[in-house]
Amino acid sequence: MLHDYIEGRVLLSRYPSKFMFLYYEDLTDNALDKVKALYKYIGMSESPEKIERLKALSVFSDKSLRSDGKNSTAFWWRNQLSWDIVQKVDKECSSVINLLGYKLFSTENQLKDLSIPSIDIPSQYRVATEADMGTEN
């Protein structure tokens, strides 16, 4: 992952309008708006038919599959992996975990508390900001 990140930074510096980092977790928040932003980025038209087909996909229509849902595929590991395994992975991968914006949890209770974010995606790597999508709170 570290090698991919380093190579990605090289590609991003060489081709800033043709390369982007894409976090799965980023797509799970405001998924439809993020897909629209990706369409725009790659120069793909956004027809009403395409949008209706996207809306029919469960990731867009089923709230439990979104990042804020307890069954979210983006965060399944927080409930499924044992604390022992998480600690081992964190120990071996802490540098890349931090570099990519993921959180190292201090306790098992923090890990299991889904109200505590497990990632802070660097703003320069977000598909689009809320302001870009017209969904400012």
N, C-alpha and C positions, 0 to 999 in steps of 0.2 A: 504494500500500500504506500509505503514511503517513496519507493521508486516511482510509482504511478503519479503521486502527488508532485514530485520534483519535475518529472517529465511534463506533467500537465501545466505547471508554472511556466516552463519553457515554451510550450505551445501557446499558452495564453499571452505571453509577451510578444511572440512572433505574429500571432493571428488573433488579435483581440476581438475582431468582429466575426470570427469564424469558429472560435473555440470557447467553451464555457465549462466550468465545473458544474456538476449536477448531483445534488444530494437527494436521495430517495425521500428522506424526511421532509425536505422542502416541498416536494410535490404533494405530500399528503395534507398540507395546510392549504386551503383555498385551491384545491386541485384543478377545478375547471378554469379558474383565472390563470393559474400557472400554465396550463396547457395552452390557453389562448396566447399567453406571453411567449411560449415556445414556438407556436405557429408563426407569430410575428417575427421572432428572432431568425427563424430559418426561411422566412419569406413565403410561407404557405398560407393560402387563403383560408379564411375562417367562415365557411358557409353555414347557414342555419342547419342544413342536413347533418353536417359533421358534428356540430354542437349537440344536436338532439341525440345522435348515436353515442356521443361521449356521456351525456347525462344519464343514459340508460345503463352504463357500466356501474357495477356495485360500488366501486371506490368513490364515485361521485354521488351516489344516491343513498348509500348505507352509512349512516353516521358512525356505526360501531367500527367501521374499517378506517376511519380517518385518524389522524395522529392524536386527537384528543380522546379517542375511544379506548376503553380498556382492552379490547381485542385487536387493536391496531397491529398490522403486520410490521409497521416500522419499529415498534417497540416491544415485540413479543418476548424478546430475550430478557427483559426486565422481570418478567414473571416466570419464565421457563428455566433459565440457567440458575444453577446453584450459586450461592454466594462464594463458595470455594473456587468454582470455575471462573467467575467474574474477577476475583482477586488475582488469579493466575494470569488471566489475559491482560488485566490492567498492568500487572508487574512487567510483563514481557513487551507490552505495546504502548506504554504510557506516553512515550514521546510522540508517536504518530496520532494517538488518541487526542492529545492536547493540540497538536498542530492542526488537526481537522476540525477542532471545535467541540469534540465530545467531552463529556464530563466523567471524571473519575469520582466514584462514590466512596465516601469514608465508612459508611455503615450499610448493612443489609437493609435496614429500615429506610434509608434514603433511596436505595436502589428500587425498592418496592413501592415507594411513594410516587405515583405517576403525576402528582401535581408538581414535582420537581423536574424541570426540563433536563433531558439527558444530552442535549446538544444545543450549542449556540453557533449556528451556521454563520461564518464570517459574511458580513453584508456584501462584500464584493463578489461572493459566490452564490448569492440568492438569485433565483430565476427572475424574480421581480419583487419590488417592494410593494407595500400596500398602497402607497401613493401612485406608483406606476399602474397598478391595477384598478385604481379608482375606488378602493375599498377602505379608505382611511377611517379609523375609529374616532 
